[in-house]
């Protein structure tokens, strides 16, 4: 027995030394190979960058450029808003198209509002609130063919301007970017060095699409009689006599009892990565890169934080109905998301929201809920319509799929669906969700 143990020990020691010698020889071989490669001039790598040179426009010029114009062709439809029989369609960063939608089969263009730096809109009565870079603009739309600027609250939306960190009263506002491509060539053993920009910034070529997509598409929600209707990508919303605006960090609360004189009465820190706001009854649901925050809004001047629901890093619009919140998470965007899915969350206990179930999706964007019907946009993958009566069987209850319509967000009410995509604005009758009827298309050029 002793002899057997000695042999085992000797065998173990032999294998140990053998492995050590092999590792040392391998390390020497790698060092020689690296040294040999470093001595040649044949190994080169290239990296393509795009430099974005900001184009500045004087603040005074931007602020004096509002105009109520004749209808214009739509090019890049952004957020949409429905008020009575009117449609308000944002031309991303440029202004608002107004349509008479009394006949949903034939919406009639009424005017175009030239508002540089505008992405969001909310309406109550005959008054429209819209952003213009860092300003909040108040408009009288009682005559939609001749809209009048009533008031401009300057420099109140600093963190809402997606390009705002380049803007100032002295330099003006960044109204565009000029793209300049650069190709760097360097040795394999060197790290690429990017020369700092002249007030602009550098992006790798494959990051450029994310930057272009960073101007969010969607529509604005509402929780107040007399206000318009929208939902999942909202940064503006109206509840009672208050306008709420979320920027990347904060929630601005404006008292609009005097609709022509919005007065900021509160500014609430929300943390980083804030994206959307959705009102439901006397609650506010805030979507961020990392989750959903819930606020009790029974005191509209001073919304109180109740709880949050966290998820993986992603862009996430939120809509709520009854005790259920529907949240989409997606990859391939400037939020650096790592998952594509739909989360269904129980919010019956506001202080402790809990996940019911997650479903994998194909790059989901905006969404809307009406009864048991969920409308979910999936960008280039189109629009999907689900029956969500059973929250545990959603993936088995796909009612319709419009894969040929690039879709970013929807408004759904009373069997009337308004959808925004790259190609324009689509309207459907969904009285029969399995056989939705296309009513009209406002095409983008």
C-alpha positions in Angstrom: 0.0 0.0 0.0 2.8 2.4 0.9 4.5 1.7 -2.5 1.3 2.4 -4.3 0.9 5.8 -2.5 4.5 6.8 -3.4 3.8 6.0 -7.1 0.7 8.1 -7.0 2.6 11.0 -5.5 5.4 10.6 -8.1 2.9 10.5 -10.9 1.2 13.6 -9.6 4.5 15.5 -9.3 5.5 14.4 -12.8 2.2 15.7 -14.3 2.5 19.0 -12.4 6.1 19.6 -13.6 5.1 18.5 -17.1 2.2 21.0 -17.2 4.4 23.8 -15.9 7.1 23.2 -18.5 4.5 23.0 -21.2 3.0 26.4 -20.1 6.4 28.0 -20.0 7.3 26.8 -23.5 3.9 28.0 -24.8 4.4 31.4 -23.2 7.9 31.7 -24.7 6.5 30.8 -28.1 3.8 33.5 -27.8 6.3 36.1 -26.8 8.5 35.2 -29.8 5.5 35.4 -32.1 4.5 38.8 -30.8 8.0 40.1 -31.0 8.2 38.9 -34.6 4.9 40.5 -35.6 6.0 43.8 -33.9 9.1 43.9 -36.1 7.1 43.9 -39.3 5.3 46.8 -41.0 2.8 44.5 -42.7 0.1 44.5 -40.0 -2.2 47.5 -40.1 -5.7 48.1 -39.0 -8.2 50.7 -40.0 -11.0 52.4 -38.1 -13.7 54.6 -39.6 -15.1 57.5 -37.6 -17.8 60.1 -38.4 -17.2 63.6 -37.0 -20.4 65.5 -36.4 -19.8 69.2 -36.8 -22.5 71.2 -35.1 -24.3 73.9 -37.0 -25.3 76.8 -34.8 -28.2 79.2 -35.3 -28.5 82.3 -33.2 -30.9 82.0 -30.3 -32.6 85.3 -31.4 -33.1 83.9 -34.9 -34.6 80.6 -33.6 -37.0 82.4 -31.2 -38.3 84.7 -33.9 -38.8 82.0 -36.5 -42.2 80.7 -35.4 -44.7 80.9 -38.3 -48.1 79.4 -39.1 -47.7 78.3 -42.7 -49.7 76.6 -45.4 -49.6 72.8 -45.3 -46.2 71.2 -46.2 -45.1 67.7 -47.2 -44.2 65.4 -44.3 -40.7 64.1 -44.3 -39.8 62.7 -40.8 -42.9 62.1 -38.8 -42.3 62.0 -35.0 -44.7 62.1 -32.1 -48.4 62.2 -32.8 -51.2 63.7 -30.7 -55.0 63.5 -31.1 -57.4 66.2 -29.9 -61.1 66.1 -30.8 -61.1 65.7 -34.6 -57.6 67.1 -35.1 -54.3 65.3 -35.6 -51.0 67.0 -34.6 -48.0 65.4 -36.1 -44.5 66.4 -35.2 -42.0 66.9 -38.0 -39.0 65.9 -35.9 -37.0 69.0 -34.8 -38.8 71.3 -37.3 -42.5 71.8 -36.3 -46.1 70.5 -36.2 -48.4 69.4 -39.0 -52.1 70.0 -38.2 -54.8 67.9 -39.9 -58.5 67.9 -39.7 -59.3 64.2 -39.1 -63.1 64.4 -38.9 -63.2 62.1 -41.9 -60.6 59.5 -40.9 -60.6 58.1 -44.5 -59.5 61.5 -45.8 -57.6 63.6 -43.3 -57.2 67.2 -44.5 -54.0 69.2 -44.0 -54.7 72.6 -42.4 -51.3 74.1 -41.6 -47.7 73.6 -40.7 -46.2 75.3 -37.6 -42.6 76.2 -38.1 -41.0 75.5 -34.6 -37.3 74.7 -34.7 -36.2 72.2 -32.1 -39.7 70.8 -31.4 -40.3 67.1 -30.6 -43.2 67.1 -28.0 -46.6 68.5 -27.9 -49.6 68.6 -25.5 -53.0 70.4 -26.0 -55.7 71.5 -23.6 -58.7 73.4 -24.9 -57.4 75.8 -27.6 -53.9 76.0 -26.2 -50.9 74.0 -27.4 -47.7 73.6 -25.4 -44.6 72.6 -27.4 -40.8 72.5 -26.9 -38.4 74.6 -28.9 -34.9 73.5 -27.9 -34.7 74.8 -24.3 -37.9 76.9 -24.4 -41.6 76.1 -23.7 -43.8 77.7 -26.3 -47.5 78.5 -25.8 -49.7 78.7 -28.9 -53.3 79.6 -29.5 -54.8 77.1 -31.9 -58.4 78.2 -31.9 -58.0 78.8 -35.6 -55.7 75.9 -36.7 -55.1 77.6 -40.1 -53.7 80.7 -38.3 -52.0 79.7 -35.1 -50.6 82.4 -32.9 -47.6 82.3 -30.6 -48.8 83.7 -27.2 -45.8 83.2 -24.9 -42.4 81.7 -24.8 -40.8 80.6 -21.5 -37.1 80.7 -22.2 -34.4 78.3 -20.9 -36.8 76.3 -18.8 -36.2 72.9 -20.5 -32.4 72.7 -20.4 -32.1 68.9 -20.2 -34.9 68.3 -22.7 -32.9 69.6 -25.6 -31.2 66.4 -26.9 -28.4 68.6 -28.3 -28.6 71.1 -25.5 -25.1 70.5 -24.1 -23.8 72.3 -27.2 -26.2 75.2 -27.0 -26.0 78.5 -25.2 -27.3 82.0 -25.5 -23.8 83.0 -26.7 -23.2 80.3 -29.3 -26.9 79.8 -30.3 -28.7 76.5 -30.7 -27.4 73.5 -32.5 -29.9 73.2 -35.4 -28.1 70.5 -37.5 -24.9 68.5 -37.9 -22.6 68.2 -40.8 -21.1 64.6 -41.1 -17.5 64.2 -42.0 -16.0 60.7 -42.4 -12.4 60.0 -41.3 -10.5 56.7 -41.7 -7.5 56.1 -39.4 -4.8 53.6 -40.2 -2.6 52.4 -37.4 -0.3 49.4 -36.5 -1.8 46.4 -34.9 0.1 46.9 -31.7 -1.2 50.5 -31.4 -4.5 51.8 -30.0 -6.6 54.1 -32.2 -6.3 57.7 -31.2 -9.2 60.0 -32.1 -8.4 63.7 -32.2 -10.9 65.8 -30.1 -13.5 67.6 -32.1 -14.0 71.3 -32.5 -17.2 71.5 -30.4 -18.7 68.4 -32.1 -18.0 64.8 -31.4 -16.8 61.6 -33.0 -18.7 58.4 -33.5 -17.7 55.1 -34.9 -19.4 54.5 -38.2 -21.7 51.8 -36.8 -22.8 54.1 -34.0 -24.1 56.8 -36.3 -27.4 55.1 -36.9 -28.0 55.0 -33.1 -27.4 58.8 -32.9 -29.7 59.4 -35.8 -32.4 57.4 -34.0 -31.9 59.1 -30.7 -34.6 61.7 -31.6 -37.4 59.6 -30.1 -40.5 58.8 -32.1 -43.9 58.5 -30.4 -46.8 60.4 -29.0 -47.8 62.3 -25.9 -50.3 61.1 -23.3 -52.9 62.9 -21.3 -54.9 62.4 -18.1 -57.2 65.4 -18.1 -60.6 66.4 -19.5 -60.2 68.9 -22.3 -56.8 67.7 -23.1 -55.7 65.6 -26.1 -54.8 61.9 -26.2 -51.5 60.1 -26.7 -49.3 57.7 -24.8 -46.2 55.7 -24.7 -43.3 57.9 -25.9 -44.6 61.1 -24.1 -42.3 63.6 -22.5 -45.2 66.0 -22.2 -48.5 65.2 -20.5 -51.4 67.2 -18.9 -53.3 66.2 -15.7 -56.0 68.5 -14.4 -54.6 72.0 -14.5 -50.9 71.0 -14.7 -48.5 70.3 -17.4 -45.8 67.7 -16.7 -42.6 67.6 -18.7 -39.8 65.0 -18.1 -36.3 65.6 -19.3 -33.3 63.3 -18.9 -33.1 63.9 -15.2 -36.1 65.7 -13.9 -39.9 66.2 -13.9 -41.0 69.8 -14.4 -44.4 70.7 -13.0 -46.2 73.7 -14.6 -49.4 75.2 -13.2 -51.6 76.0 -16.3 -54.7 77.2 -14.5 -54.0 80.4 -16.4 -53.3 78.5 -19.7 -51.5 81.4 -21.3 -49.1 81.9 -18.4 -47.5 78.5 -17.5 -45.8 78.8 -14.1 -43.2 76.2 -13.1 -44.2 75.3 -9.5 -42.0 72.3 -8.9 -38.9 70.5 -10.2 -38.4 66.9 -9.1 -35.2 65.0 -9.5 -35.8 61.6 -11.0 -32.2 60.3 -11.6 -30.6 59.6 -14.9 -31.9 58.2 -18.1 -35.5 59.4 -17.9 -37.5 58.9 -21.1 -41.3 58.9 -20.9 -44.2 59.8 -18.7 -47.7 58.2 -18.7 -50.6 59.4 -16.6 -53.2 57.0 -15.3 -55.9 58.2 -13.0 -54.1 60.1 -10.2 -50.8 58.2 -10.8 -47.8 59.0 -13.0 -45.7 56.2 -14.5 -42.1 57.3 -15.5 -40.1 55.2 -17.9 -36.3 55.3 -17.7 -33.3 53.4 -19.1 -33.4 51.1 -16.0 -37.0 50.7 -15.1 -40.4 52.3 -14.2 -41.0 54.8 -11.4 -44.4 55.2 -9.9 -45.6 58.5 -8.5 -48.8 59.3 -6.5 -50.2 62.5 -8.1 -53.2 63.1 -5.8 -51.4 66.4 -5.0 -50.7 67.6 -8.6 -48.3 70.3 -7.4 -46.1 67.8 -5.5 -46.2 64.2 -7.0 -44.8 61.7 -4.4 -42.6 58.8 -5.3 -44.1 55.5 -4.4 -41.9 52.8 -5.8 -40.0 51.6 -8.9 -39.7 48.5 -11.0 -36.2 47.8 -12.3 -35.1 45.9 -15.4 -32.1 45.5 -17.6 -30.6 48.5 -19.3 -32.9 49.5 -22.2 -35.3 52.1 -23.7 -38.7 51.5 -22.2 -42.0 53.2 -23.0 -44.8 52.3 -20.5 -48.6 52.1 -20.8 -51.0 51.2 -18.0 -54.5 49.9 -17.8 -56.4 48.9 -14.6 -53.7 47.2 -12.4 -51.4 46.1 -15.3 -48.4 48.0 -16.8 -47.0 47.0 -20.2 -43.3 47.8 -20.8 -41.2 47.3 -23.8 -37.4 46.9 -23.7 -35.3 46.9 -26.9 -31.8 46.7 -28.2 -30.1 48.5 -31.2 -30.6 52.0 -29.8 -28.9 54.8 -28.0 -30.0 53.2 -24.7 -27.5 50.4 -25.2 -30.3 47.9 -24.4 -29.4 44.2 -24.1 -32.8 42.6 -24.5 -35.9 42.7 -26.7 -39.0 41.9 -24.7 -42.4 42.8 -23.4 -42.7 42.9 -19.6 -46.2 42.6 -18.1 -46.2 44.0 -14.5 -48.8 43.8 -11.8 -49.2 47.3 -10.2 -52.2 46.5 -8.0 -49.9 47.1 -5.1 -48.2 50.3 -6.1 -45.6 50.1 -3.4 -44.5 46.7 -4.7 -44.9 46.2 -8.4 -44.2 42.6 -9.5 -43.4 41.0 -12.8 -46.1 38.7 -14.2 -44.3 37.5 -17.2 -41.8 38.6 -19.9 -42.1 37.7 -23.6 -39.3 37.9 -26.2 -40.1 40.3 -29.0 -38.4 41.7 -32.1 -37.0 45.1 -31.3 -40.3 46.5 -29.7 -40.9 50.2 -29.6 -44.2 52.0 -28.6 -47.4 50.3 -27.6 -51.1 51.0 -26.7 -53.7 49.0 -24.8 -57.5 49.0 -25.2 -59.4 46.5 -23.2 -57.8 43.1 -23.9 -56.1 44.2 -27.1 -52.5 45.2 -27.0 -50.9 47.0 -30.0 -47.1 46.6 -30.1 -44.8 48.3 -32.6 -41.6 46.6 -33.6 -39.8 49.1 -35.8 -38.8 47.4 -39.1 -40.6 44.3 -38.0 -44.0 46.0 -38.2 -47.1 46.1 -35.9 -48.3 43.1 -33.8 -51.8 42.9 -32.3 -52.2 40.6 -29.2 -55.1 39.4 -27.1 -53.8 39.8 -23.6 -56.8 38.6 -21.6 -54.6 35.8 -20.3 -51.3 37.4 -19.3 -49.6 34.0 -19.2 -50.5 33.1 -22.8 -49.8 36.3 -24.7 -47.3 34.7 -27.2 -50.0 32.2 -28.2 -52.6 34.9 -28.9 -51.2 36.9 -31.8 -54.3 38.3 -33.6 -52.6 40.2 -36.5 -49.2 41.1 -37.8 -48.5 44.0 -40.2 -44.9 43.1 -41.1 -44.8 45.5 -44.1 -45.4 48.7 -42.1 -42.3 50.0 -40.1 -44.0 51.0 -36.8 -42.9 53.1 -33.9 -45.9 54.1 -31.9 -49.7 54.0 -31.8 -52.8 55.7 -30.3 -55.7 53.3 -29.8 -59.2 54.5 -28.7 -62.8 53.5 -29.6 -61.7 51.1 -32.3 -59.6 53.8 -33.9 -55.9 53.2 -34.3 -53.3 55.9 -35.3 -49.9 54.5 -36.1 -46.7 56.4 -36.9 -43.8 54.9 -38.9 -41.1 55.9 -41.3 -43.4 55.9 -44.2 -46.1 58.1 -42.6 -49.2 58.0 -40.5 -51.6 55.0 -40.9 -55.2 54.9 -39.5 -57.1 51.7 -38.9 -60.5 50.6 -37.7 -59.9 47.7 -35.2 -63.5 46.8 -34.4 -62.4 43.4 -35.5 -58.8 43.1 -34.3 -58.1 40.0 -36.5 -59.2 41.9 -39.6 -58.3 45.5 -39.1 -59.5 47.8 -41.8 -57.0 50.4 -43.2 -58.8 53.8 -43.3 -56.1 56.1 -44.7 -52.4 56.9 -45.0 -50.7 60.2 -44.7 -47.5 59.5 -46.6 -44.1 60.8 -45.7 -41.8 61.9 -48.6 
